[in-house]
Amino acid sequence: MRRLGKNDMIGRISGVFCVLILIWTGCAALQTPPPKRRTLSGQAPRMYTRPQFKPKISPEAYHFESPHYILDYSKDISKLPNYDTVEERKSRGSGDLIFLEGQYDFFKELFGFTAKGMILIEVEPVLKFQEDIGEEAIPNSRDALTSIQRGSHVVDGRVQPKYTIKMRFGIDAFESKATRAHELTHAFTSVYSLPAWMDEGIAVLVEEEYGGGRGWAQQKTDLKPIKVDEDGRNILQTWRGDNSELPFRSVELYAYSYRILKELQLRYGMDLLKRFFSILEQDGVYRRVQTLGTSVVVYYLSQAAQRDLVPFFEGLSFKVRKLSRDDILGILAD
């Protein structure tokens, strides 16, 4: 057996205090069938009490603030129907913040953590990315982009991580509750350096169970690999989401990611992911890498499940190795 190196076991190691830019541009454009109102567990999507807060609203109603979000409409949004008067923008913006704060509460209950900083949201009629990623793009109202800057600051004499979370939405992406729930989930999870299959699986889970869902996420009803690569590895393991070089059957790959996480929840408890993030946070390994290796993720999932999950993932044709905490922390200490 080949001895796995640092990159196999941990992921791509980066500096502790770096700038990390993560971009999603295609989720909003997926063509989907009519929504279904049941999750894989057979339960209806969860509904929560209306959050109680009074938003701060600028005089012209282009700028809004709530406890965890800053929402800005671009000035040219006033050219769109339902946004062309101050009262309409006040009504829309206040309603948007209620949904956003509700998702914040949902996320905290489900996963046990909150976003690591205020979330800045900009909504525009159409979105163009060239200023962010240095290349031309066709303006699109259905796209969304998330950028996270990871730095540091001093708190009580100690250096602490500091995150700046910024999101941009085209108007159609933002007006879709399912899309909004999916994309905003990345603002919570992306700091944890998860592989795409887990990051997108969590986003689909929140979309289905908070955003009302769009039905397509439940089309993958089994755990069989959609395809394996030339080495016999499940293509999901090396999938890179919207940036993947494997664009075929992409909707199924999102659904498959969700199916795996939902299966683990059904087997080991609905609080499995909450336990996973709690243990991951204690060790802090995500702060030292760009992307966690799948073997590392499986180690922390196993700790959360209190069961060795290497056989489970091997059964899905993932190439994983059983690691110990000392293996992981020892490599990062090198």
N, C-alpha and C positions, 0 to 999 in steps of 0.2 A: 504494500500500500504506500502510495506517495505521501511523504510527510507534508502536511499543510503548512504553508508559510503564514506570515502575519496577515497578508491581504485576504487569504482564504478564510481565516478564522475570525477575524475582527472586522475587516472592511478596509476601505481606503482611509488611512490615517491622515488627519489634517491637524493644523495648529489648534491649540486650546482656544485662542481668541482670534477668530478669523472672520471673514465676511462670507456668508453663505447665501447665494441667490438661488431660489428654487422656483421653477416656472411650470405652470400647467396651462395649456392653451386649447385643449380639444374636448374636455369632458362635456362642456355645455352644448357642443354641436352634435352629440350622439342622437341619432334618430331612434325614437322609442315608440312602442305600442302604448295603448291606453293604460292608465295606472291600475294596479291591483291594490286592494286595501288590506292585505294580510302579509305578515312576514313569514319567514321560514319556520318560525316557532308556532305558527298558527294563530298568533295574536294580532289584533289590530295595532297599527302604529300608535305610539304613546302620545298622549296629549297632556300638557302641563298648564298649571295655573298662570294666568296672565301676570308677567312681572310688574311690580309696582315701582315706578320711578317717574320723574318729571324731566323730560329731555330739555337740554339747552338748545335754543333755535336762534339762528342769526336773523336779523330783520328781514332780509330778502329770502330767507328759507333755502339757502344753498348749503348751509353748514349746520350739523347737528351733533350733539354730544350726549352720551349716556354713560353709565358707570364703567363700561368696558369697551366702548366703541367711539370712534370719531367718524362720522359719515359726511362726505362731501359730494354734492352734485356739481358737475361741471356747469358753467354758465350757459353753454349752448343746449343744455337739457330743456331749457325753457321753450325751445322750438318744437318740443314733442307734445302731443295731446296728453292731458292729465298732469302736465308739469308746467304749464304756461302761465299759471298765476301763483301768487304767494300762498294763498290758502290751499291750493291743490298740493303744492310742494310741502307745506306744513303737514298736511294730512298723510301724504305718502311717506314722508320721512319719519314721522312719529310711528306709523304702522310698521315700517321697516325695522325700526329700532326695537319695537316690542318683539318681533320675530327673532331678531338677533340676540337679544338678551335671554329669550326663552331657550334658544339653542345653547347659549352659554351655561344656563342652569342644567339643561339636559346632559350636556357633555360632562359637567362636574359630577353629576349623579352616576352616570354610566361608567366613566373612566377614572374618576377620582382626582383629576387635576384640571387646571384652567390654563388659558393662554398665558404665555410668559411675557406679558406686556399689553398695553393698549393696542387694539387692532384698528388700523387706519384704513378706511374704505373710500375709494373714489368711484363714482358711477358716471359713465359717459354714454352718449348715444351710440357710438361705435368705438372699438378699441383698435389701436395700432401699436405694435410692439417694437418698432425699430429703435426707438430711443432707449429701450431697456435691454435688448439683446443684440443690437448692432446690425440688424438686417431688415430688409423690407418685408412687410406683411400686408395682406389684404385687410382693410378695415372690416371688422366683424362685430355685430351687436351681440353675438352669442358666446363670445370668448371671455375668459377671466384669467388674470395673472396674479400670482402671489409671490412676493419677495420678502425674504427674512434676512435681516442683517444681524449677525452674531458678533458682539463685542464684549466690553467689560466696563465696569465702573466700581467705585469704592463705596461700600456701605459699612458704617461703623468700623472703619479702619481695615476692612477686609475686601479684597478684590472679588467681585461677584460677576457672573455672566449678565449681560444686558442684551435684550432682543428688541429689534424694531420690526414690526410686522405690518406690511402694507399690501393691500389688495386693490386691484382695479377690475371693474366689471363693465362689459357692454350692457346696455339697458335690457336686452332680452334675457341675458344670463341672469341678471340681478332680479328681474321680475319673476323668474321661475323659482318657486320655493324649494323644489327638489335640487335644482342646480346650485342655488345659494347655500343650502345645507351641505351639499357635497363639497363645494369649493372652500367654504369657510372652515370645514373640518381640517383642511390642510394647514390653516393658520394655527391650529392647536397642536397638530401632530408632527409637523415638519421639523421642529427643533430636535426631535428624537432620532433623526437620522435613520429612519426605518427603510427597508427595501421597498420597492414600489408595490409589490403584491400585498404587503401588509398595510402600507399607507393608504393605498386605494381601496383595499378591502374595508378598512375602518370608515373611509369617506362614504362608501356605498352603504354601509350599515347605518350610518347617521342619516343619510338621504332617505333610506327606506323607512326608518323607524322614528324619525322626527320630521323630515321634509315631506312625508306623504308618499314618497316613492313613485316610480314610473313603470313598475312592472318588469322591465327587462332584467333587473338584477336577480330575479328568481328563475330565470330560464335555465340556469345550470343546476340540475337536480341531483347530480351525483358528484363523486370526488375523483373520477377518472381523469387523468391528464388529457387536455385538449390535443396536445402534441408533445413529443419529446425531441430533443436535438440529437445531433449525430453521436453524442456521448451518452445518450440514453437519459439525459436530464430533462425534467419537466421544464418546458419553456417559460413557465411562470416564474421560476426561480431567478432567471436573468432578465426578465421583462423589465422595461423602464417606463411603464405607463405611457403617457402621450409622447414621450421622447424615444420610444422604443423603435428599433429597427425591424420589429416584427408587427407590422400594422394589421396583418390579416386577423380577422375574427376578434378584433379588439374588444367589442362589447362583451363577448363571451369571457374574455380574460378578466374584465372588471367583475363580471358575475361570478366567475370561478374564485377570485380572491375573496369576495364576500361569502361564498359558500363554505370555504375552508374555515374562516373565522367563526361563522355561525355554527358550524359543526362542533368546533372546539367549545364554544359557549354552551351548546346543548349537552355536551358530554361532561364538562367540568365546571359548569355554573355560569350564570349570567354576569357574575362579577369577576370572571377570569381576567379580562383585559384591565380591569381596575387593579387587580393584584399584580399583573404583569408590569404596568407602568410604575407602580409603587416600588417594586424591587429594582427595576431599571433605573429609577431616579436615585435610589440609595447608592448604587454603585457609580452612577454618573458616567458610564462608558460612552454614552452617545455624544458627550461634549468633546471627545477626543478623535472622532472619526467623521468622515463625510457620509458614509453609508455603512450601517452595521451588516456584517456577514450573516447569512441565513443560519449558520450553526450557532452564532451568538444569540440570535432571536429565538431559536428553538431552545437554547439553554434557559433563557428567562421565561419563556412560555412553560417549560417543564417545571421550573420552580413555582410558578403561579398555579399550575395544575396539580403539583405535588405528585407528578408521574412523569417518567421518562417519555418524551414525545418524539425522540429520534425515530423509533419504529413507525410511528404514525406518518411522519414526513417521508421516510424511506418508502413507505407504501404508496406515496404519491409520486414517486420517482424524483424526489429532491435529493441532491447530493449533499449530505450533512454528516457531521462528525460529532460524537458525544464529547462535550467539553466540560471542564470544571471551572468554578469561579477563579481558582488560582491560575488556570490556563489563560483566561481572559485578562485578568488584572496583571498577570506577569508579563504578557506581551506588551500591554500598554505602558508598563513601567520601563521597558527597554529604551 
